Amino acid sequence: MSVTGTQEAVNKAGRDSELAYQKAKRGRELLRDVEATITTNQGYNEGAATTARTLRSLNSWLTSNTDRNTGASGANASAASVAATDGGSGREFSETLLKSVLRDVFEAGGEPTMLSVGPYNKQVVSGFTGRSQARQNIAMDRIQATASLYASDYGDLKVVPNRFQRERDAWVIDPDYMSLSYLRRIRYKDLAKVADSRDGFMVAELTLCVKNEAAHGLVADITTQSSTV
């Protein structure tokens, strides 16, 4: 990022310091990148002089409690440094798929509390058949078309729409058994000063810590958009 002396000196609506504003903005961008990386599909790479280090994503971590499209060669990762194998994306996300994974997680001792899905599949979840049997008191000027909680046989799941994860994945997560581990927290560092501007960058070193992969589950290789579109 680069902030000139003029930008820092002038009065601006909504903020006192342009540099502080840019630090906060870039920090949020970095956190969004971290979230996208965690839910992408990659193994870890320890890095080298010409190769960047990469963390092991959740897709590579999970080797049990997964439902992949094995008929299209979908497969779990075979090692920590290897990504899982995607198996097409033509299966519609359904309660049947979700219930199967939830049962597997429960039998493995897990107690997940979150279902994380992409924007399209959040709408799919809101259309699950269980909604048709519910009675709701709704104001006359309001249309209720969403479901924020899925009550399963093994506990309630908060349904979270996530625009940064891959649409083809539906994650069943127990937050108690997953965290970010930091070697260096997100911070700002100055670069060499150039004339009247102040240049810097945001840096962090972290990785995904999965404390028990069997505490989580995944329905993979699901449809990413309506077939009628």
N, C-alpha and C positions, 0 to 999 in steps of 0.2 A: 504494500500500500504506500501511497505517497500523498503527503499533505503539505501544501505550500505555506509560507509564512503569512501570506494574504488570507488564505482560508482560515487559518487559526486566529487571526487578528480581528476579522470583521464580525459584527454582530449577526447571529443567525437565529431564525425562528425555531424554537424547540430544542436547542442544545447550546451549551456554553463552549464546548471544545470540539472542533472538527476531528482532532486526533482521537479523543476518547470515543466519539461516535463511530469512527471507522474501526477502532479496536473491537468494540462491541459487535458491530456488524460482521466483521470478518471472523470473530469468534463463533458467532451463530452459524455462519456458513461452514466453518470447519466441523462443528458438531453435526450438522446435517450430512456432511460428507462421511463422517464416522458412522452415522446410523445407516447410510446407504451401503457402506462397505461391510458392516456387520451382517446385513441381510442379503448380500450378494452371494455369489458362488465362487469361492476361491480357497485354495489351500495356503498355508503359510510359506513364506520365502524368507530365509535369513539374510538375504541381500549380499551384495558384493560391490566392488568398486564401480561397476557400471550397471548394477541392478538394484532397484529400490526394494527395501524390506516390505513385506506385506503380512498382515495378520491372518489368522485362520478364521474364516467366516463361519457363521452358524450352520450354513449348509454343509460345510465340510465336517463340522463337529458331530452332527447327528448321525449315528449309525444304527439306532434302534428307534422304535415308535415312529417310523416313517411309512408313508404310503406313496410310492412313486409309480409312474406309469412304466412298469417293467416290460410291458408288451411293446414299448417303443424304446427299449434299452435303458430306461431310467435305472439308476443304481446309486447306492450310497458311496461316499468317498472311501477309498481303500487305504488311505494313509493321511496323516496330518498335513502333508505338503501337497495333497491332491484335492481337486474340486470334485464335487459330486457330478454324476452324469445326468444331464437333463433328458427326459424322455417324452419329447413332444409337448404339446400344450392344448390338446383337444378335449380334455375331460372337464365337464361342468362340475364346479364345486357343489357338493351336496351334503346333506345331513348324514347320509350313510357313510360317506368317506370320513367325515368329522367324527362321528360316533366310534368308528373302528379305531381311529388313532387315539381318541380319548380313553377307550377301554385298554389299549396297549399301555398308555402312560400310567393309568391307574394300577394296572397289574404289576407294573415295574416299580410302584411305590410313589409315583409322582402325584402332586396336587396342584395342577396348573390353575392359574386365575386369569389368564389373558389369551384372547384370540386376536392375532394381528393379521390383517388382510389388506390388500390393495384397494384402491377406490372402486373398481368395478365389482370385485368380489365382496366388498362391504354391502353393496346393493343386493347381491345374491343372498347373503346371510339374512338381510332384512326381509327377504321373500321366502325364507324357510317355512314349511307347511305348518309348523307349530304356532305361527302367528295367527292362523285362521281360526284357531280354537280359543283365542284369548278375548276377554271382554275388557274394554277400555273406556274410561270417561274422558272424552276429548271435547274441547271447546268448539262451538259451532264454526268459528272462523279459522280452525286449524286442521290440517291434514296430517295424520300420524303415519309416516311411511318409513320409519326407521326402527331398528332393534339395537339397543346398546348393551344388552345383557343376554347371554345364552345360558339357560338353566339346564345343565346336563345331568345325567344320572350320577355323575361323580363330582358335582360341585358347579358353582356359577363361574362363567367366563365373561369378563368384560370384553366387548367387541370393539377393537380399536382400528380405525382406518389409518393406513400408513402410506402416504404418497411417495415415500422414499424407498420402500422395499420393492422387490420384484413382484409384479402382479400375479405371476404363476405360482407363488408360494403362499400357503396359509399356515401361520405359525401358532402352535399351542405352547404357551410359555409359562413357566413358574419363575417369576422374577427373583425369588430367594436363591435360586441356583444358577444365577447368571449375573455378571458384573463387568464393568470396565476396570482394568488394572493399569494404572499409570506409572510409567517410569519418570516422565516429566509432564506435569500438568500444562494445559494450554496457556501460553504466555506470549507476550509481544517482545520482539527484539529489534533494536535499531540496526539499520545498515549504515554504511558510510554516508555522511552528509554530502548532499549535492546542492551547491549554490544555496538558494533560499528555501529549499524544500526539506522535509524530514521524511525519510524513507525507512520502512521497516517491514517485518513479516511476522506471521503467527506460526508457532511451532509447538508440537506436542509429541510425546512418545507414549503409546498405549497399546493394549491388546485386549481382545475379548477373552474373558475368563468364564468358561463353562464348568461349573463345579460338579455337575452330574448330568451328563448328556441324556440319561434316561428319564430325567425329570421333565423333559420337553417332548414335543411331537411336531410332525410336519405332514401336511397334505401338499404334495408337490405336483407339478405338471398339470395345473388346472387352467381352464379357459381364461384368457385375458381380456376378452371382449365378447359382446353378444354376436351370435352367428347371424342375426338379422341385420346387423349394421353393414 
